[in-house]
C-alpha cells in the first residue's frame, strides 16, 4: 500500500512534466516514490508539504502550519538536512530534490535573516 504523503511529496518535487500536469499518476513503482519512501518518514513528508519550494521559513512558522512544537520541527529539519546531504549513497538529483524543500539548506543567507541554518560542522561548501 502506497503512503499518501510520500506520493504527494513525490509529485511536488518531481521534474517530470507529465506528473506535474496530472497526466501520469505516481504509484509505488515510480522513482520519486521509492526514492523518498526509503528515507523520509510521514512526519518529514508532512513538514515538506507544508513548505514552499525555495522560500526561506522558520521552524516556528512550519510548526504553526502543521500543529507541531517548533523544537520538534527543528529536530526533524536536522534529520532531513542530513538525508539531503550528498554522500556515497545518494545521487545529486535526489539530494537536490530533498534539499530544495528545506530551509536548512539556505546556509548562504545573511546572518540574522531568521532562516534556519545548518551547523558549521555540516556545511560542505
KAZILIN-V148080 format. One record per pair of residues at least 24 apart in sequence whose ideal C-beta (glycine too) atoms are under 10 Angstrom apart, sorted by the first residue. I is the first residue (numbers start at 1). J is the second residue. D is the distance in Angstrom with one decimal. If there is no record, write none. Layout:
i=(I | I)
j=(J | J)
d=(D | D)
//
This chain:
i=(1 | 2 | 2 | 2 | 2 | 2 | 2 | 2 | 3 | 3 | 3 | 3 | 3 | 3 | 3 | 3 | 4 | 4 | 5 | 5 | 5 | 5 | 5 | 5 | 5 | 5 | 5 | 5 | 5 | 5 | 6 | 6 | 6 | 6 | 6 | 6 | 6 | 6 | 6 | 6 | 6 | 6 | 6 | 6 | 7 | 7 | 7 | 7 | 7 | 8 | 8 | 8 | 8 | 9 | 9 | 9 | 9 | 9 | 9 | 9 | 9 | 9 | 9 | 9 | 9 | 9 | 9 | 10 | 10 | 10 | 10 | 10 | 10 | 10 | 11 | 12 | 12 | 12 | 12 | 12 | 12 | 12 | 12 | 12 | 13 | 13 | 13 | 13 | 13 | 13 | 13 | 13 | 14 | 15 | 15 | 15 | 31 | 31 | 32 | 32 | 35 | 35 | 35 | 35 | 35 | 35 | 36 | 36 | 36 | 36 | 39 | 39 | 39 | 39 | 39 | 39 | 39 | 39 | 39 | 40 | 40 | 40 | 40 | 40 | 41 | 41 | 41 | 41 | 43 | 43 | 43 | 43 | 43 | 43 | 44 | 44 | 44 | 44 | 44 | 44 | 44 | 44 | 45 | 45 | 46 | 47 | 47 | 47 | 47 | 47 | 47 | 47 | 48 | 48 | 48 | 48 | 48 | 48 | 49 | 50 | 51 | 51 | 51 | 51 | 51 | 52 | 52 | 53 | 53 | 54 | 54 | 54 | 54 | 54 | 55 | 55 | 55 | 55 | 56 | 56 | 56 | 56 | 56 | 56 | 56 | 56 | 56 | 57 | 57 | 57 | 57 | 57 | 57 | 58 | 58 | 58 | 58 | 58 | 59 | 59 | 59 | 60 | 60 | 61 | 61 | 61 | 62 | 62 | 73 | 74 | 74 | 77 | 77 | 77 | 77 | 77 | 77 | 78 | 78 | 78 | 78 | 78 | 78 | 79 | 80 | 80 | 81 | 81 | 81 | 81 | 81 | 81 | 81 | 82 | 82 | 85 | 85 | 85 | 85 | 86 | 87)
j=(28 | 26 | 27 | 28 | 29 | 30 | 33 | 37 | 28 | 33 | 36 | 37 | 40 | 41 | 42 | 45 | 42 | 45 | 36 | 37 | 40 | 41 | 42 | 43 | 44 | 45 | 46 | 47 | 48 | 49 | 30 | 32 | 33 | 34 | 35 | 36 | 37 | 38 | 40 | 41 | 42 | 44 | 45 | 48 | 32 | 33 | 36 | 37 | 45 | 45 | 46 | 48 | 49 | 33 | 36 | 37 | 40 | 42 | 44 | 45 | 46 | 47 | 48 | 49 | 97 | 98 | 101 | 34 | 35 | 36 | 37 | 40 | 45 | 97 | 49 | 45 | 48 | 49 | 51 | 52 | 53 | 97 | 100 | 101 | 48 | 53 | 94 | 96 | 97 | 98 | 100 | 101 | 97 | 93 | 96 | 97 | 93 | 94 | 94 | 97 | 90 | 91 | 93 | 94 | 97 | 98 | 83 | 94 | 97 | 98 | 79 | 80 | 82 | 83 | 84 | 89 | 90 | 94 | 98 | 79 | 80 | 83 | 84 | 98 | 76 | 79 | 80 | 83 | 68 | 72 | 73 | 76 | 79 | 80 | 76 | 77 | 79 | 80 | 83 | 98 | 101 | 102 | 80 | 101 | 76 | 72 | 73 | 76 | 77 | 80 | 101 | 102 | 76 | 80 | 98 | 100 | 101 | 102 | 101 | 101 | 77 | 100 | 101 | 102 | 103 | 101 | 103 | 100 | 101 | 100 | 101 | 103 | 105 | 106 | 101 | 103 | 106 | 115 | 103 | 105 | 106 | 109 | 113 | 114 | 115 | 116 | 117 | 102 | 103 | 106 | 114 | 115 | 116 | 103 | 113 | 114 | 115 | 116 | 103 | 104 | 116 | 114 | 116 | 103 | 114 | 116 | 103 | 116 | 116 | 104 | 116 | 102 | 103 | 104 | 105 | 116 | 118 | 102 | 104 | 116 | 118 | 119 | 122 | 104 | 104 | 105 | 105 | 107 | 116 | 117 | 118 | 119 | 122 | 118 | 122 | 118 | 122 | 123 | 124 | 124 | 124)
d=(8.2 | 8.2 | 6.3 | 4.8 | 9.6 | 9.2 | 6.7 | 8.2 | 9.0 | 8.3 | 9.0 | 6.2 | 9.2 | 9.5 | 6.3 | 7.6 | 8.7 | 9.1 | 9.5 | 9.9 | 8.6 | 9.1 | 5.0 | 8.8 | 8.9 | 3.9 | 5.9 | 10.0 | 8.8 | 6.7 | 10.0 | 8.5 | 6.0 | 9.2 | 9.6 | 5.2 | 5.0 | 9.7 | 6.6 | 9.3 | 7.5 | 9.6 | 5.5 | 10.0 | 8.3 | 6.2 | 9.0 | 9.1 | 9.2 | 7.3 | 9.4 | 9.3 | 5.8 | 9.2 | 6.0 | 9.6 | 7.0 | 9.8 | 8.6 | 4.6 | 8.8 | 9.7 | 5.4 | 5.8 | 9.3 | 9.5 | 8.1 | 9.2 | 7.9 | 5.7 | 8.6 | 9.6 | 9.1 | 8.9 | 9.9 | 9.5 | 7.5 | 6.6 | 9.4 | 9.9 | 7.5 | 9.4 | 9.6 | 7.7 | 7.9 | 7.8 | 9.7 | 9.0 | 4.4 | 7.7 | 6.6 | 6.7 | 7.8 | 8.3 | 9.4 | 8.1 | 9.6 | 9.2 | 9.6 | 7.9 | 9.3 | 8.7 | 9.1 | 5.6 | 7.8 | 9.1 | 9.6 | 8.6 | 8.2 | 8.0 | 9.8 | 9.3 | 10.0 | 5.1 | 9.2 | 9.3 | 8.7 | 8.7 | 8.0 | 9.6 | 7.6 | 6.9 | 9.9 | 7.7 | 8.3 | 8.5 | 9.4 | 9.9 | 8.0 | 8.8 | 9.4 | 6.2 | 9.6 | 9.9 | 5.8 | 9.1 | 7.0 | 5.4 | 7.9 | 9.3 | 9.7 | 9.9 | 9.8 | 9.9 | 9.2 | 9.9 | 6.5 | 5.8 | 7.5 | 7.3 | 8.5 | 9.0 | 9.6 | 7.4 | 8.1 | 9.5 | 4.5 | 7.7 | 8.6 | 9.6 | 9.9 | 9.5 | 5.2 | 7.7 | 7.1 | 8.5 | 9.8 | 5.7 | 6.3 | 6.2 | 8.5 | 9.6 | 9.4 | 8.6 | 9.6 | 8.1 | 9.5 | 9.8 | 5.2 | 9.8 | 5.2 | 6.5 | 7.0 | 7.5 | 4.0 | 8.0 | 9.9 | 9.6 | 4.9 | 9.3 | 8.8 | 7.4 | 7.7 | 7.1 | 9.9 | 5.7 | 7.0 | 6.0 | 8.2 | 9.4 | 6.0 | 9.3 | 9.6 | 9.0 | 9.2 | 9.9 | 8.0 | 9.2 | 9.3 | 9.0 | 7.0 | 6.4 | 7.1 | 5.0 | 9.7 | 5.9 | 9.4 | 9.9 | 7.3 | 9.2 | 8.6 | 8.4 | 8.7 | 9.9 | 7.1 | 9.3 | 6.5 | 9.3 | 8.8 | 9.7 | 5.8 | 9.3 | 6.9 | 9.3 | 7.3 | 8.7 | 6.9 | 9.7 | 7.2 | 7.1 | 9.8)
//
